Structure formats: C-alpha cells, structure tokens
Amino acid sequence: MVEVVKKTRVLTDATQSPRPEGGWSHAIRTVKDAVIATSTLQDLVQPAGVFDAKGDFVHESVLWRGRALMVPPETMPEPVETLPGRWLWAGVLLNHFGHFLVESSGRLWGIDAVQGKLDGVIFISKRDADEEGEALELSAFHQGFMRLLGLDLPFKVVTQPTRVEVLEVPGQGFGIGALASGIAPFRQFIRSRFAKDIAPEGPEKLYISRSGLSAVRGGILHEERIEELLSPQGYEVFHPQKHPMEVQIARYKAAKQIVSLDGSALHLLAMVGREDQQVAMIKRRDSGASTSIVAHLTGFTGRAPEVIDVIKQDWVRSDRKKADRTSIGELDFARLAGELVARGFLPQGITAEALSPRQAERAIIQVEKDLRRRNLTFRPVPRGVDPATIPLPLRATLSRSEMKEAKRQRQAEEAPNPLNARRMERINRRSVKDAAE
C-alpha cells in the first residue's frame, strides 16, 4: 500500500518527470491570468515557463527530455502584452524536424480534450524576433504539420513576457526517453487526425536514405553501398528532404518493407505506420537516441522494428564528447547484408564487402574536407571505448587527383536535370582527358 501511494505521488507531482502510464502527463491544468516567461538563451536548459495569478511557477508547463529543460526564472516577469480569451499551452517550438515532431507536438492532444472553445495555441521559441515586438511565425514545415492534423486554430509564437486571460496547460504527452511511446490520449489524437486524407502511393519496398544530407548532420561512411545493395532488389531509394511531407507520408503508407538508418524520418513514419509493415532500422551511431525511435515505432504502430546494429566504430566529431547525431558511423557491410537476408529484407545469396581500413580512412578525410570551414576533425571510437581517451589524430589529406575525382562524383550525384547532365558529360570528358594525360 505504501508503494502504491508513493508511486501515485510521483505521477501527480509535476516537479517529477512525466510518465506514460498516468499522472500529470494525462491531465490539463487551467491557469487564469497566466504569465508566460520567455527566454532566448541558447543553453539547453532555459529559464522559462508559466506562472499562475499568485506568482507561483506552473511546473506542468516544463519540457522534459529525461530531465527538465526549463527551470523557474528567478522572478515572474512583468508582462508587456495581454492576450484575451482562452488559449492552449503547446510549449517550446523547435526547428529541428525530428525534435519538433517528438517534443513540440506532445501537448496538442489537449485540443481535443479540453471542454469548450479555444482561441488559439501558444508556443514559445528559443529564437528571438528580428525586431523588438515583431511576431515570429511558424515555418512552412510547422504549418504543414498542423494542416495535416486538420487544425484551423490560430498559432501564436510568444517572444516576450505575456499575460493570458485563461491558459490551458496539458501535460507533456510525448517526448524523448520515457515518453517516446506517447500517452494514450496523444496516440489517439494522432491516429484520429494526422494525414487521414493522404492515400498510399509508391512501391512496396523503400529505403529511406540520408546520403543526400550534408555531412554536418551526421550519417555513415559510404551509404551508397546500402543503396546499391537494396536497389537491385526492388527498393526505391527515397530522399525525404527532397519531397513535401505529403509525398513522404504517401510513400510510408504504401510500403510493406522499409529499411532506414536511424533518424528523424522514422518519427514521421511512426505517426502513419501500420502493424503489418516490416521496418528495419540500421543503427548509425552508438547512442541511446535510437531507443526512443524504437519506442515510438512500437507504441504507435503496434510492431517493433528490426534493429540492426553492425557498427564497427563511430567517428566522433572534434567538438563532441561522444557519439551523437553528428557522428559518422562505420558499418560492417558484410554483416549488414547477412542481417538483412536473415530478417527477410533481402533474398538468400545476397552479400556485400566490408570497407577496408584505407577506404574508411579516405572517406572520413573527405568528410573533413567537406566540413573544413568549420575546422572539424573526427576520431575513430571503437565500440565500448570512452571517446575522451582517444586523442584527435593527425591525418594525411587526399591527393589532388583523389580530391578531383571525389568532387566529380559528388557533382554526378547532384545532376537531376538535363542541364546538369550535359554539364556532367563535359566533366566526364575532362576526366578521360586527364586520365590520358
């Protein structure tokens, strides 16, 4: 009995992390004469949130990511604006696609749960307005997501202390870590609303690629080897960043087998995926971030993805302490092919060659060249080794001929139209001439 009481107190105590099974994450707190405190500091933890009419901090307004990412400001700020009416607190508006999906949407379930009319939805932002008093707007992809939810409410991004006549504060119902599977009301909100009018369109086999993204976003060495492995077996190599969200969703709905490196695209897939789909998630970094993706897919689709971990080592960026979303993974492609065959994503007999140490070395040198303006280097970190114990190595650079060939290959990959194709013909003719010389 004592344990039950203690657990109940933890679930209802908003100074403790929200839980998916119940408690304050499932509740909505009505705050009259609320005051919103904003912050534009670039620190991970922000002095921001909501105060009630008595001047007490409303802990239910805090964003959690394993720990609280908002703390009470030292004093309640003096409001410079007053919003009449009844508004819903949505929390922090994040600009990173994956973090927006997972952390900025987590309170929207309250729109369907509150009783009565709402006058709009309020976000705060870490980004300040360009001019004092100027309003920030939702970006195009933010607005697209809201349209796909069928929401026609006004959205306001608050950038200065604001008083709100009535502020409805839903608990955080979704997020990274313990909330990655979402609370039941949030899952129902997404199922009943999100992308309902988008029909499936596309092939039954899909590979979600990151090879078209900048190296600054992280990835793996020689991802094209996965594309070359899957494409002959009927997989479409799909670059989501090149397509509107509606097209991405149509592809995800249509596919029966999906292979992808871990990343933000899988969060969108989870919101529209089905239990009868088979998903293989290839880990690209030795990090706990993929755990939240697995929980999201499992909680929303009812089926856990096949997790394939064939990382030989992480190449960790010089400005980072450990493997994270900016790291470059070095995969064992021979083992990867075997895993995809064993799990039914490839037919028997398909194999692949592993990268040689020299191939991996040359590839990471090229990544460093691509990021030279940022003055970043990478160090190899084998599995289970503390990156802090490995010094940054001094490496030789690519030869001029190797650099020219790498540049030509990148240009060839970026030739989607006839104009670029003709340009590549000229480049290739120069390559033949160079080789002859």
QUIJOGI-V452116 format. One record per residue. N is the residue number from 1. RES is the residue in three letters. SS is DSSP state (alpha for helix, beta for strand, coil for the rest). Layout:
BEGIN
[[N,RES,SS] [N,RES,SS]]
END
This chain:
BEGIN
[[1,MET,coil] [2,VAL,alpha] [3,GLU,alpha] [4,VAL,alpha] [5,VAL,alpha] [6,LYS,alpha] [7,LYS,alpha] [8,THR,alpha] [9,ARG,alpha] [10,VAL,alpha] [11,LEU,alpha] [12,THR,alpha] [13,ASP,coil] [14,ALA,coil] [15,THR,coil] [16,GLN,coil] [17,SER,coil] [18,PRO,coil] [19,ARG,beta] [20,PRO,coil] [21,GLU,coil] [22,GLY,beta] [23,GLY,alpha] [24,TRP,alpha] [25,SER,alpha] [26,HIS,alpha] [27,ALA,coil] [28,ILE,beta] [29,ARG,beta] [30,THR,beta] [31,VAL,beta] [32,LYS,beta] [33,ASP,beta] [34,ALA,beta] [35,VAL,beta] [36,ILE,beta] [37,ALA,beta] [38,THR,coil] [39,SER,coil] [40,THR,coil] [41,LEU,coil] [42,GLN,coil] [43,ASP,coil] [44,LEU,coil] [45,VAL,coil] [46,GLN,beta] [47,PRO,beta] [48,ALA,coil] [49,GLY,beta] [50,VAL,beta] [51,PHE,beta] [52,ASP,coil] [53,ALA,coil] [54,LYS,coil] [55,GLY,coil] [56,ASP,coil] [57,PHE,beta] [58,VAL,beta] [59,HIS,alpha] [60,GLU,alpha] [61,SER,alpha] [62,VAL,coil] [63,LEU,coil] [64,TRP,beta] [65,ARG,coil] [66,GLY,coil] [67,ARG,coil] [68,ALA,beta] [69,LEU,coil] [70,MET,beta] [71,VAL,beta] [72,PRO,coil] [73,PRO,coil] [74,GLU,coil] [75,THR,coil] [76,MET,coil] [77,PRO,coil] [78,GLU,coil] [79,PRO,coil] [80,VAL,coil] [81,GLU,beta] [82,THR,beta] [83,LEU,beta] [84,PRO,beta] [85,GLY,beta] [86,ARG,beta] [87,TRP,beta] [88,LEU,beta] [89,TRP,beta] [90,ALA,beta] [91,GLY,beta] [92,VAL,beta] [93,LEU,coil] [94,LEU,coil] [95,ASN,coil] [96,HIS,coil] [97,PHE,alpha] [98,GLY,alpha] [99,HIS,alpha] [100,PHE,alpha] [101,LEU,alpha] [102,VAL,alpha] [103,GLU,alpha] [104,SER,alpha] [105,SER,coil] [106,GLY,coil] [107,ARG,coil] [108,LEU,coil] [109,TRP,coil] [110,GLY,alpha] [111,ILE,alpha] [112,ASP,alpha] [113,ALA,alpha] [114,VAL,coil] [115,GLN,coil] [116,GLY,coil] [117,LYS,coil] [118,LEU,coil] [119,ASP,coil] [120,GLY,beta] [121,VAL,beta] [122,ILE,beta] [123,PHE,beta] [124,ILE,beta] [125,SER,coil] [126,LYS,coil] [127,ARG,coil] [128,ASP,coil] [129,ALA,coil] [130,ASP,coil] [131,GLU,coil] [132,GLU,coil] [133,GLY,coil] [134,GLU,coil] [135,ALA,coil] [136,LEU,beta] [137,GLU,coil] [138,LEU,coil] [139,SER,coil] [140,ALA,alpha] [141,PHE,alpha] [142,HIS,alpha] [143,GLN,alpha] [144,GLY,alpha] [145,PHE,alpha] [146,MET,alpha] [147,ARG,alpha] [148,LEU,alpha] [149,LEU,coil] [150,GLY,coil] [151,LEU,coil] [152,ASP,coil] [153,LEU,coil] [154,PRO,coil] [155,PHE,beta] [156,LYS,beta] [157,VAL,beta] [158,VAL,beta] [159,THR,coil] [160,GLN,coil] [161,PRO,coil] [162,THR,beta] [163,ARG,beta] [164,VAL,beta] [165,GLU,beta] [166,VAL,beta] [167,LEU,beta] [168,GLU,beta] [169,VAL,beta] [170,PRO,beta] [171,GLY,coil] [172,GLN,coil] [173,GLY,coil] [174,PHE,coil] [175,GLY,coil] [176,ILE,coil] [177,GLY,coil] [178,ALA,coil] [179,LEU,coil] [180,ALA,coil] [181,SER,coil] [182,GLY,coil] [183,ILE,coil] [184,ALA,alpha] [185,PRO,alpha] [186,PHE,alpha] [187,ARG,alpha] [188,GLN,alpha] [189,PHE,alpha] [190,ILE,alpha] [191,ARG,alpha] [192,SER,alpha] [193,ARG,alpha] [194,PHE,coil] [195,ALA,coil] [196,LYS,coil] [197,ASP,coil] [198,ILE,coil] [199,ALA,coil] [200,PRO,coil] [201,GLU,coil] [202,GLY,coil] [203,PRO,coil] [204,GLU,coil] [205,LYS,beta] [206,LEU,beta] [207,TYR,beta] [208,ILE,beta] [209,SER,coil] [210,ARG,coil] [211,SER,coil] [212,GLY,coil] [213,LEU,coil] [214,SER,coil] [215,ALA,alpha] [216,VAL,alpha] [217,ARG,alpha] [218,GLY,coil] [219,GLY,beta] [220,ILE,beta] [221,LEU,coil] [222,HIS,coil] [223,GLU,coil] [224,GLU,alpha] [225,ARG,alpha] [226,ILE,alpha] [227,GLU,alpha] [228,GLU,alpha] [229,LEU,alpha] [230,LEU,alpha] [231,SER,alpha] [232,PRO,coil] [233,GLN,coil] [234,GLY,coil] [235,TYR,coil] [236,GLU,beta] [237,VAL,beta] [238,PHE,beta] [239,HIS,coil] [240,PRO,alpha] [241,GLN,alpha] [242,LYS,alpha] [243,HIS,coil] [244,PRO,coil] [245,MET,alpha] [246,GLU,alpha] [247,VAL,alpha] [248,GLN,alpha] [249,ILE,alpha] [250,ALA,alpha] [251,ARG,alpha] [252,TYR,alpha] [253,LYS,alpha] [254,ALA,alpha] [255,ALA,coil] [256,LYS,coil] [257,GLN,beta] [258,ILE,beta] [259,VAL,beta] [260,SER,beta] [261,LEU,beta] [262,ASP,coil] [263,GLY,coil] [264,SER,coil] [265,ALA,alpha] [266,LEU,alpha] [267,HIS,alpha] [268,LEU,alpha] [269,LEU,alpha] [270,ALA,alpha] [271,MET,alpha] [272,VAL,alpha] [273,GLY,coil] [274,ARG,coil] [275,GLU,coil] [276,ASP,coil] [277,GLN,coil] [278,GLN,beta] [279,VAL,beta] [280,ALA,beta] [281,MET,beta] [282,ILE,beta] [283,LYS,coil] [284,ARG,coil] [285,ARG,coil] [286,ASP,coil] [287,SER,coil] [288,GLY,coil] [289,ALA,alpha] [290,SER,alpha] [291,THR,alpha] [292,SER,alpha] [293,ILE,alpha] [294,VAL,alpha] [295,ALA,alpha] [296,HIS,alpha] [297,LEU,alpha] [298,THR,alpha] [299,GLY,alpha] [300,PHE,alpha] [301,THR,alpha] [302,GLY,coil] [303,ARG,coil] [304,ALA,coil] [305,PRO,coil] [306,GLU,beta] [307,VAL,beta] [308,ILE,beta] [309,ASP,coil] [310,VAL,coil] [311,ILE,beta] [312,LYS,beta] [313,GLN,beta] [314,ASP,beta] [315,TRP,beta] [316,VAL,beta] [317,ARG,beta] [318,SER,coil] [319,ASP,coil] [320,ARG,coil] [321,LYS,coil] [322,LYS,coil] [323,ALA,coil] [324,ASP,coil] [325,ARG,coil] [326,THR,coil] [327,SER,coil] [328,ILE,beta] [329,GLY,beta] [330,GLU,beta] [331,LEU,beta] [332,ASP,coil] [333,PHE,alpha] [334,ALA,alpha] [335,ARG,alpha] [336,LEU,alpha] [337,ALA,alpha] [338,GLY,alpha] [339,GLU,alpha] [340,LEU,alpha] [341,VAL,alpha] [342,ALA,alpha] [343,ARG,coil] [344,GLY,coil] [345,PHE,coil] [346,LEU,coil] [347,PRO,coil] [348,GLN,coil] [349,GLY,coil] [350,ILE,coil] [351,THR,coil] [352,ALA,coil] [353,GLU,coil] [354,ALA,coil] [355,LEU,coil] [356,SER,coil] [357,PRO,alpha] [358,ARG,alpha] [359,GLN,alpha] [360,ALA,alpha] [361,GLU,alpha] [362,ARG,alpha] [363,ALA,alpha] [364,ILE,alpha] [365,ILE,alpha] [366,GLN,alpha] [367,VAL,alpha] [368,GLU,alpha] [369,LYS,alpha] [370,ASP,alpha] [371,LEU,coil] [372,ARG,alpha] [373,ARG,alpha] [374,ARG,alpha] [375,ASN,coil] [376,LEU,coil] [377,THR,coil] [378,PHE,beta] [379,ARG,beta] [380,PRO,beta] [381,VAL,beta] [382,PRO,beta] [383,ARG,coil] [384,GLY,coil] [385,VAL,coil] [386,ASP,coil] [387,PRO,alpha] [388,ALA,alpha] [389,THR,alpha] [390,ILE,coil] [391,PRO,coil] [392,LEU,coil] [393,PRO,coil] [394,LEU,coil] [395,ARG,coil] [396,ALA,coil] [397,THR,coil] [398,LEU,coil] [399,SER,coil] [400,ARG,alpha] [401,SER,alpha] [402,GLU,alpha] [403,MET,alpha] [404,LYS,alpha] [405,GLU,alpha] [406,ALA,alpha] [407,LYS,alpha] [408,ARG,alpha] [409,GLN,alpha] [410,ARG,alpha] [411,GLN,alpha] [412,ALA,alpha] [413,GLU,alpha] [414,GLU,coil] [415,ALA,coil] [416,PRO,coil] [417,ASN,coil] [418,PRO,alpha] [419,LEU,alpha] [420,ASN,alpha] [421,ALA,alpha] [422,ARG,alpha] [423,ARG,alpha] [424,MET,alpha] [425,GLU,alpha] [426,ARG,alpha] [427,ILE,alpha] [428,ASN,alpha] [429,ARG,alpha] [430,ARG,alpha] [431,SER,alpha] [432,VAL,alpha] [433,LYS,alpha] [434,ASP,alpha] [435,ALA,alpha] [436,ALA,alpha] [437,GLU,coil]]
END
